[in-house]
Each structure stands twice: as C-alpha cells, then as structure tokens.
Amino acid sequence: MTLQLQFAQFSASGPRAENQDALRLVTPAPTLAASKGYLFALADGVSQCADGALAAQSTLQALALDYYATPETWGVAQSLDRLLLAQNRWLLANGLLTTLSALVLRGRRFTLAHVGDCRAYRWQAGTLKRISEDHVWEQADMQHVLKRALGLDQYVVMDYLDGELCEGERLLLVSDGIWATLGDASIRSILTEQDDLDSAVKTLVSAAHLAGSQDNASALLIQVDRLGEDDLGDTLLQLQQWPLPPALKAGQSFEGWTVGNIAAQT
C-alpha cells in the first residue's frame, strides 16, 4: 500500500513587476518516495535583499536536488536541517534572504520545516488549523519585519513539526501575500466552497489580489487520498520517544503483567 496524493499549486505576481515567490513539488519514483517521501515547498524571497527571486528559487532547487541525495539512514528532519544549514551559509555569503515552508509526506506521516512568514495549515472536516509560526517582530509597526529567515544570520534556527497524516485531509502552504490580506476566515471559506484543488489555489490567489494585496501571492494544496505503510525509521523514532518504565517491584502490575521476582537491578 503506497501513499496516494493529489496536489495543485498556483502563483501570481499581482501588482508587482516580479514574482519573488517560488513553488516546488517533487514526486519521485516509487522506491525513492517510499524511503524519502514526497516534497512540497514554498519560498518567499525578500525584496530588500540583492535578488529575492534568486534567493527563493535557488533554495528550492537545492532542496529538491540535495534532499533525495541524503543517506537513507538519516531521518527527514535531520536531512532537511543539514542541507538547509548549508544553503543558509550560501545565501548569507551572497546577500540573499528568503523564507521557506517545506513539507515532506512519507508513509503515514508528515514533516514540516519552516522559517519566516509563509504559513502551513491542515484542513479537515471543515476545520482549518495553522501548524506554523510567523517569525516576525511583535511590535505593531514591525509585524512584516522578519526576525528569522534563511540568509539572515550565520546560524539559522528552523522550526520542525512531525505528525500523523489523516486520510482525506488537506495540507496548505500560502505566502503572506494571501494570509495577510484574506485572514483565516476567508481562507476557510474558500476551501469550503472550492472542492477542486486547482480551483481552490487559483481562487486563493485571485481573491487576495482582488482584496487589495500588493504582494506576490502563492498557494500549494495537497490532498491525502490514501495513507501509505509505516516506515521503519519513523517507527523506531516513535519508540525512542516513549517514556521509560518506572522502577519495578515484586508483585507490581505493569502493562497487564505481574512482576514475579527481581533478578537484578542496575
């Protein structure tokens, strides 16, 4: 049983002369998809840097090429972190800045890597849940100023989120050109009304610009049609997160068993 997905993406420059957003999706061969998963990413290049479009596009190009070349013994988050640290150094050296939200879907789980102010959402049964944090300053006059981004500092701190997928759910990536204008309520309304994925992403982008967004606007929507098999690496990772059992005593009940005699303790 393999993971089955549908997806759609759309981006438009809006009133700006150049589109500095970039979208990327990678659907590899079945064997590679089973070991590394499917990659979906959105980057928003910072217009104040040397070349925002280059920052976004080069980051997604590096991500798409380098992620699938990482050792199979590395977990998803470890693989993403290693290559994004290297990409951050290159961006910093060249005066380039970009945000990034990337999803890897493998088997029955997803991993989100996020920095900046694009947003990631989960949409299921009429409920829209944001799963990313905006890395901007909280002051009213600085809410669009990034405090974390690729290329901003010598050491980048990425947010990582790992979770279980649900059959029938949708995952959404949008740039700030959409969410900052529409808000969650309008995004929820559009996802409710537009069942077709392609129509949904195009409506999100066009609605943002019609509502007055002066920024590039991009959306990427993924639908989980069928879950895949459990990945051994994911299973082992979950086992590592289980709590250790308490110190056991003779006669104590533990997970349906009764302790007889204690042979040794260390």
Sequence and secondary structure as in RCSB ss.txt:
>XXXX:A:sequence
MTLQLQFAQFSASGPRAENQDALRLVTPAPTLAASKGYLFALADGVSQCADGALAAQSTLQALALDYYATPETWG
VAQSLDRLLLAQNRWLLANGLLTTLSALVLRGRRFTLAHVGDCRAYRWQAGTLKRISEDHVWEQADMQHVLKRAL
GLDQYVVMDYLDGELCEGERLLLVSDGIWATLGDASIRSILTEQDDLDSAVKTLVSAAHLAGSQDNASALLIQVD
RLGEDDLGDTLLQLQQWPLPPALKAGQSFEGWTVGNIAAQT
>XXXX:A:secstr
   EEEEEEEEE TTSSS  EEEEEE   HHHHHHH EEEEEEEB TTSS HHHHHHHHHHHHHHHHTTS TTS 
HHHHHHHHHHHHHHHHHHTT  B EEEEEEETTEEEEEEESS EEEEEETTEEEE     B  SGGGTTSBSS B
TTSSS   EEEEEE  TT EEEEE HHHHHHHHHHHHHHHHHH  SHHHHHHHHHHHHHHTT  S EEEEEEEEE
E     HHHHHHHHHTS       TT EETTEE        
